[in-house]
Each structure stands twice: as C-alpha cells, then as structure tokens.
Amino acid sequence: MMARTVDATVGGQMLKCLVAVGDTITADTEVAIIDSMKMHIPVIAEQAGKVSKWMVAEGAAVKEGQALLTLEG
C-alpha cells in the first residue's frame, strides 16, 4: 500500500512529536505541536495508518505544507 504523509498546517518550529514510529493512529489523532508566533498549534492527522517515519525532528524549522511524517496501511 502506498505511504501517505501528515503535513504541517502552519510554518514554525516543531515543538513536540506526540506519536512514535510504529504507532497506529486514527483520523483526528493529534500527532505533533508546532510553535508558530508563540502559539502552540496542534497537527491533526486526516487519515488513519501506522507511523512509518518521522521526516522532521523536534526543534526543527518547518514550512507550511511540509511533510512531517509518513503513514502506511
């Protein structure tokens, strides 16, 4: 099955990764928090799957629309 991504909804700094590689998540799971202009913005998965890879580490700068993690299944 093809891998899908969960993307950043805003630009800023990756504050916290809330799920780990190997975790199975559902749609509407909060997967990360991005610090954008001193506001903590949750990143919510739009689809279910198993987390296969984080593409951004905590503390890294992210751009709006950037892929944060990949999902399989």
C-alpha positions as CSV (number, residue, x, y, z in Angstrom):
1,M,0.0,0.0,0.0
2,M,1.2,3.5,-0.8
3,A,2.7,5.7,2.0
4,R,0.8,8.9,2.8
5,T,2.1,12.0,4.7
6,V,0.8,14.2,7.5
7,D,1.8,17.8,6.7
8,A,2.4,20.9,8.7
9,T,-0.6,23.2,8.8
10,V,1.5,26.2,9.6
11,G,5.1,27.3,9.4
12,G,7.1,27.5,12.6
13,Q,9.2,25.2,14.9
14,M,8.5,21.6,15.6
15,L,7.9,21.7,19.3
16,K,6.8,18.1,20.1
17,C,6.3,14.8,18.3
18,L,3.3,13.1,20.0
19,V,3.4,9.7,18.3
20,A,6.2,7.3,17.6
21,V,7.3,5.2,14.7
22,G,5.3,2.0,14.8
23,D,2.2,3.6,16.5
24,T,-1.1,3.0,14.8
25,I,-3.2,6.2,14.7
26,T,-6.7,7.1,13.7
27,A,-8.0,10.1,11.8
28,D,-8.2,13.1,14.1
29,T,-5.2,11.9,16.2
30,E,-3.0,14.8,17.4
31,V,0.4,13.9,16.1
32,A,2.6,17.0,16.8
33,I,2.6,20.5,18.1
34,I,4.2,23.4,16.1
35,D,5.2,26.6,17.8
36,S,4.2,29.4,15.4
37,M,4.5,33.0,16.5
38,K,4.5,31.9,20.2
39,M,1.3,29.9,19.7
40,H,1.2,26.1,20.1
41,I,-0.7,24.8,17.0
42,P,-1.7,21.1,17.1
43,V,-1.2,19.0,13.9
44,I,-4.1,16.6,13.4
45,A,-3.9,13.5,11.1
46,E,-6.6,13.5,8.5
47,Q,-6.4,9.7,8.0
48,A,-5.6,6.5,9.9
49,G,-2.5,4.4,9.5
50,K,0.8,3.2,11.0
51,V,3.5,5.8,11.6
52,S,6.4,4.6,9.4
53,K,8.9,7.5,9.5
54,W,9.3,11.0,11.1
55,M,10.7,13.4,8.5
56,V,11.2,16.3,10.9
57,A,12.9,16.2,14.3
58,E,11.8,18.2,17.4
59,G,13.3,21.7,17.3
60,A,13.5,21.8,13.5
61,A,12.0,24.6,11.5
62,V,9.1,23.6,9.3
63,K,7.3,25.3,6.5
64,E,3.5,25.3,5.9
65,G,2.6,22.2,3.9
66,Q,5.9,20.4,4.6
67,A,5.6,16.6,5.2
68,L,6.1,15.8,8.9
69,L,5.6,12.0,8.9
70,T,4.6,9.1,6.7
71,L,1.8,6.7,7.3
72,E,1.3,3.2,5.9
73,G,-1.7,1.0,5.9
